[in-house]
């Protein structure tokens, strides 16, 4: 990235965080198109929720997937929820478990907890209470809190 790209990314993220979504979209969209995972993640959130733009599930899924495939932990977590809830894509608990596992491996506590519940319930994965307990503990929870 060059200095101008760095500045656009920083300004776009600041606009996103400040809830100035149309400005964020204008700054981040070209960077997302160039493959920047931070821009892709934020463009996915805006497209999914109609922030600064019309809701566009296709753009949301494409950007979330692109950022997740680059190892963006929050995007992996977000993609897991898209598949788990059937938002912007067909509901697919197996794909959800895959992306929650990727995010958990990247240290995302929320993904560890969600994946633990999936193992507890046998949702998208084979029911495995021992794995559920291990993941709950890894996420910092007492498994009995989720019984």
Secondary structure as a PSIPRED ss2 file (coil, helix, strand):
# PSIPRED VFORMAT (PSIPRED V4.0)

   1 X C   1.000  0.000  0.000
   2 X C   1.000  0.000  0.000
   3 X H   0.000  1.000  0.000
   4 X H   0.000  1.000  0.000
   5 X H   0.000  1.000  0.000
   6 X H   0.000  1.000  0.000
   7 X H   0.000  1.000  0.000
   8 X H   0.000  1.000  0.000
   9 X H   0.000  1.000  0.000
  10 X H   0.000  1.000  0.000
  11 X H   0.000  1.000  0.000
  12 X H   0.000  1.000  0.000
  13 X H   0.000  1.000  0.000
  14 X H   0.000  1.000  0.000
  15 X H   0.000  1.000  0.000
  16 X H   0.000  1.000  0.000
  17 X H   0.000  1.000  0.000
  18 X C   1.000  0.000  0.000
  19 X C   1.000  0.000  0.000
  20 X C   1.000  0.000  0.000
  21 X H   0.000  1.000  0.000
  22 X H   0.000  1.000  0.000
  23 X H   0.000  1.000  0.000
  24 X H   0.000  1.000  0.000
  25 X H   0.000  1.000  0.000
  26 X H   0.000  1.000  0.000
  27 X H   0.000  1.000  0.000
  28 X H   0.000  1.000  0.000
  29 X H   0.000  1.000  0.000
  30 X H   0.000  1.000  0.000
  31 X H   0.000  1.000  0.000
  32 X H   0.000  1.000  0.000
  33 X H   0.000  1.000  0.000
  34 X C   1.000  0.000  0.000
  35 X C   1.000  0.000  0.000
  36 X C   1.000  0.000  0.000
  37 X H   0.000  1.000  0.000
  38 X H   0.000  1.000  0.000
  39 X H   0.000  1.000  0.000
  40 X H   0.000  1.000  0.000
  41 X H   0.000  1.000  0.000
  42 X H   0.000  1.000  0.000
  43 X H   0.000  1.000  0.000
  44 X H   0.000  1.000  0.000
  45 X H   0.000  1.000  0.000
  46 X H   0.000  1.000  0.000
  47 X H   0.000  1.000  0.000
  48 X H   0.000  1.000  0.000
  49 X H   0.000  1.000  0.000
  50 X C   1.000  0.000  0.000
  51 X C   1.000  0.000  0.000
  52 X C   1.000  0.000  0.000
  53 X C   1.000  0.000  0.000
  54 X C   1.000  0.000  0.000
  55 X C   1.000  0.000  0.000
  56 X C   1.000  0.000  0.000
  57 X H   0.000  1.000  0.000
  58 X H   0.000  1.000  0.000
  59 X H   0.000  1.000  0.000
  60 X H   0.000  1.000  0.000
  61 X H   0.000  1.000  0.000
  62 X H   0.000  1.000  0.000
  63 X H   0.000  1.000  0.000
  64 X H   0.000  1.000  0.000
  65 X H   0.000  1.000  0.000
  66 X H   0.000  1.000  0.000
  67 X H   0.000  1.000  0.000
  68 X H   0.000  1.000  0.000
  69 X H   0.000  1.000  0.000
  70 X C   1.000  0.000  0.000
  71 X C   1.000  0.000  0.000
  72 X C   1.000  0.000  0.000
  73 X H   0.000  1.000  0.000
  74 X H   0.000  1.000  0.000
  75 X H   0.000  1.000  0.000
  76 X H   0.000  1.000  0.000
  77 X H   0.000  1.000  0.000
  78 X H   0.000  1.000  0.000
  79 X H   0.000  1.000  0.000
  80 X H   0.000  1.000  0.000
  81 X H   0.000  1.000  0.000
  82 X H   0.000  1.000  0.000
  83 X H   0.000  1.000  0.000
  84 X H   0.000  1.000  0.000
  85 X H   0.000  1.000  0.000
  86 X C   1.000  0.000  0.000
  87 X C   1.000  0.000  0.000
  88 X C   1.000  0.000  0.000
  89 X C   1.000  0.000  0.000
  90 X C   1.000  0.000  0.000
  91 X C   1.000  0.000  0.000
  92 X C   1.000  0.000  0.000
  93 X H   0.000  1.000  0.000
  94 X H   0.000  1.000  0.000
  95 X H   0.000  1.000  0.000
  96 X H   0.000  1.000  0.000
  97 X H   0.000  1.000  0.000
  98 X H   0.000  1.000  0.000
  99 X H   0.000  1.000  0.000
 100 X H   0.000  1.000  0.000
 101 X H   0.000  1.000  0.000
 102 X H   0.000  1.000  0.000
 103 X H   0.000  1.000  0.000
 104 X H   0.000  1.000  0.000
 105 X H   0.000  1.000  0.000
 106 X C   1.000  0.000  0.000
 107 X C   1.000  0.000  0.000
 108 X C   1.000  0.000  0.000
 109 X H   0.000  1.000  0.000
 110 X H   0.000  1.000  0.000
 111 X H   0.000  1.000  0.000
 112 X H   0.000  1.000  0.000
 113 X H   0.000  1.000  0.000
 114 X H   0.000  1.000  0.000
 115 X H   0.000  1.000  0.000
 116 X H   0.000  1.000  0.000
 117 X H   0.000  1.000  0.000
 118 X H   0.000  1.000  0.000
 119 X H   0.000  1.000  0.000
 120 X H   0.000  1.000  0.000
 121 X H   0.000  1.000  0.000
 122 X C   1.000  0.000  0.000
 123 X C   1.000  0.000  0.000
 124 X C   1.000  0.000  0.000
 125 X C   1.000  0.000  0.000
 126 X C   1.000  0.000  0.000
 127 X C   1.000  0.000  0.000
 128 X C   1.000  0.000  0.000
 129 X H   0.000  1.000  0.000
 130 X H   0.000  1.000  0.000
 131 X H   0.000  1.000  0.000
 132 X H   0.000  1.000  0.000
 133 X H   0.000  1.000  0.000
 134 X H   0.000  1.000  0.000
 135 X H   0.000  1.000  0.000
 136 X H   0.000  1.000  0.000
 137 X H   0.000  1.000  0.000
 138 X H   0.000  1.000  0.000
 139 X C   1.000  0.000  0.000
 140 X C   1.000  0.000  0.000
 141 X C   1.000  0.000  0.000
 142 X C   1.000  0.000  0.000
 143 X H   0.000  1.000  0.000
 144 X H   0.000  1.000  0.000
 145 X H   0.000  1.000  0.000
 146 X H   0.000  1.000  0.000
 147 X C   1.000  0.000  0.000
